[in-house]
Amino acid sequence: MPDISITTVLLLCLAAAVAGWVDAVVGGGGLLLLPALIMGLPGNMASTFALGTNKAVAIVGTTGAAVTYVRKAPIDVKIAVRIGLAALAGSTTGAFFAAGISNEVMRPMIMVVLVGVGAFVIFRPDFGTAPGLGPATRQRVVAAIALAGVGIGLYDGLFGPGTGTFLVLALSAILHFDMVTASATAKIVNVCTNAGALAMFAYQGYVLWQLGVLMAAFNLAGAMVGARTALKKGSGFVRVVLLVVVFAMVAKLAYDQWVK
């Protein structure tokens, strides 16, 4: 592990716990965890170590949340795995082309999308709060595999922040899932994408395993609490957290684009 002060390690563990909670409820925990790692690691280390260690931490919390949801939420694991495999293929393709995409171009585009998403959720108060409409049709499952799987997976490989949030929204819109079921399904999809990314970073030697294991324990604790909170509070609570996370992401992207 690199030379990091005890105070910094404790702050990173706290960030991991909070990120785990946010990610389990509605996605977007990486928006907190990845910047924390970038700031906490020594300045002479490549940012790729932050990316690799982030995946090692996130996959543990995401898996814990997914297990909790599968045991207690009405979720179709087969559909979730199909979308997850499609997302894995999409993220791999996105990562291949990521070097040619300018963040200065991508950030404003994503901000516009997020503002639109936030406005949609605000002006459609029933979105994601009504019970599901029963088993998803074949056509909707295919659409979810194409858009939520390949499409959002491609975005995850190209850019990344907010992937879990976009998954929750897409699954609610396409499959008519309530927000709790959408969050549960999104966790399984995230496990698939995180596993592929972690395997690649580990192969390239960009994972700080000692720090990652320590932070992962806190991330798992936060994720387990977050999943139970979402199950207990219901879709209305998840909707509120979703709006907070969406506009926090807009603020973070705007800061990175025009202030930083």
N, C-alpha and C positions, 0 to 999 in steps of 0.2 A: 504494500500500500504506500502511496506517496506521502511525503511529509506534510501532514495536515494537523492543525491544532485540535485539541480535544473539544474546544468550544465550537469550532467549525463542524466537526463530526456530529456533535449533538444537534446543532442547527439543521444539518442535512437529514438527520434521523427524524426530527420534528417535521421538516418539510415532506419527508417520505410518508409519514403518518397522515398528515393533512391531505396530501395528494391521493393517497389510497382511499380516504373517505370520499373525497369529491369524485374520483374516478368510478367508485362503486355505485354511487347514487346516479350520476348522469354522464360520466365521461369527462375528459378534459384535464385529468390530474397531471398529465405530462406537461401542461402549460406552467405548472408550479415546479414540478420535480426537475425537469431538464434545465431551466434557467438557474435553479439552485445549485445543481451540479457544476454548471459552467462557471458560476461565480465562486464556488467552494474549492474547486480543484486548482492546483498551482497554475499560474499563467503560462508557464512554459510547456504545458501539456497540450497535445492536440485535442481539439474539441470532439474528435471521434471517440475519445475515452469517455467523455460525458454521455455521448449517444449510446455507446455500448453498455456502460454501467447502468444507465437509465433503463434499458431494456431488461437487464438482469434483475433490477428492483421491481419494475412494473409487472413483469410476468408472474411474479409470486403473488402480489396483491390481486391481480386480475384473476388468477386461477382460484384463489381463495374466495373471492366474491362470486365467481362463476359457480363454484361448488355449493356455496350457500344458497344462491338463487335456484339452482337445479333441484335442490332438496325441498325448497319451500314455495317456489313460484310456479305458476302454470306455464311451462315452457316446452316447446317442441325442439328437442335436442337435435333431431335429424335435420330440420330446417336450419338451425343455427350452425351446425357443422358444415352443411353445404355452402352456406354463405361465407363461412370462415375460410374454407378451402379456396373459394373464388377470390376472397380478399387477399389471401396469401399470394395467389398468382398475380393479382393486381399490384400489390405493394412491391413485389419483386421486380415487376416491369417498371413501376414508377421509380424505384431506386436506381435502376439501370440508366434512366434518362435524367435523373435528378441534377447531375452536374451541369446540364445545359439550360436549366431554368433559373432565372434571376429572381432572388428574393424581393428585390425592389419592385418587380412587376407582379409577383405572386401575392404579396401582402395586401396591397390595395384591393385586389380582386376578392380575396378571402374576407376582408373587412366588409365589403359591399354585400357579400353573401350572408355573413353573420348578422348584419343589421337587418337584412330582409327576413332572416329566420326569426330574429327577436320580435320584429313587428308582426309577423304572421302569428306567432304564439300569443302575443299580447291581444291581438284583435280577433283571435279564435280561441276564446277561453275554454271551449269544450274539447280542444285538440289534445288528444292523449289522456284525457281524464275519464272518458266513457269506457265501459267494459268492452273487451274485444268482441268482434262479430262472429266468433266461432272459427272453425278450421279455415286456414288460408287456402284460397283457390290455387290451382296449378299455375295459372297465369300470373298471379301476384307473387308466387314463390320464384318463378323465373325472373320476373322484374326485379325482385329483391336481390337475387343472385347477381344480376347484371349491374344494377345501380348501387345497391348497398355493399355488395361484395366486390366486384371488379372496379366499379367507379370510385368508391371511397377508399378501397385498397390502393388504387393507383394514386389517389391524393395523398394517402399516408406515406407511400414511398417517395413522392415528389416533395412533400412539404411537411405534413405531420400533425401540427398542433390542432387539437379539437376533433380528432378522428372519432373518438368515442361519442362525443356529443352529436356529430353528424350521423353516426350510426343509429343512435336513439331516435333522432328525428326521422331518418329515412325509414326505419322499421315501423315507426308509428304511422307514417303517412302511407307507405306502400302496403303493409300487411294488416293495417288497422289494429295494431297492438296498442294496449294501454301503455302508459309510460313505464310502469314497473316491469311488465313483460318485455318491453323493448329494451330496457336497461339490462335485464337478465340475458336476453339473446345477444346483445352487444358485447357482453363480457366474454361469451364463448368465442365470438368472432375475434375479439381482441387477443384472446389467448393464442389463436392460430397465427395471427399476424406477428405478435410479439415473439413467438417461438421461432419463426423463420428468420426474423431480424437478429435475434439473439444468437442463433446458430452461426450466422454470417459474421457478426462482430467477434464472437468467441474464436472462430476459425482464424480471423485476422489478428487476434491478440489485443483487442481493444476493450476488454472488460476488466475492471479492477475488482476482482472477486471478493477480497476481504471486506472492502468498503461496501460492495454490493450486497453481500450476505447480511451485514449488520443493518443496512438501510431497509433491506427486503423484509426483515422481521417487523419493523415499524410499519412499513407499507401494508403488510398483511394484516396487522392489527387494525389499522385504519380502514382497510377495505372490508374486513369482516363486520366492523361496527357500521360502516356505511351501508352495506347490503341489508343488514338487519333493520337499520333506520328506514330505508326506502320501503322495505316490506311492511313495516309497522305503520308508517305515516301515509303510504299510498301514493297514487298518481298525482294528486294535487300538490303534495310536498315536492315531488320530483320535478314537477313543472316549474315551481318557484326557483328551485336550485338551478334548473336548466337556464332560466332567464338570467340569473346572476352570473353563471359561468359564461354564457354567450357574450354578455356585455363586458365581462372581465377580459375575455379574449380579444374583443374589439379594442379595448383600451391598451392591452399589452401589445398588440400588433401595431397600433397607431404610435405607441411610444417607440417601438423598434424602428418604425419607418421614418418618423420625422423628428424625434427628440434624441434618441440614443446616438 
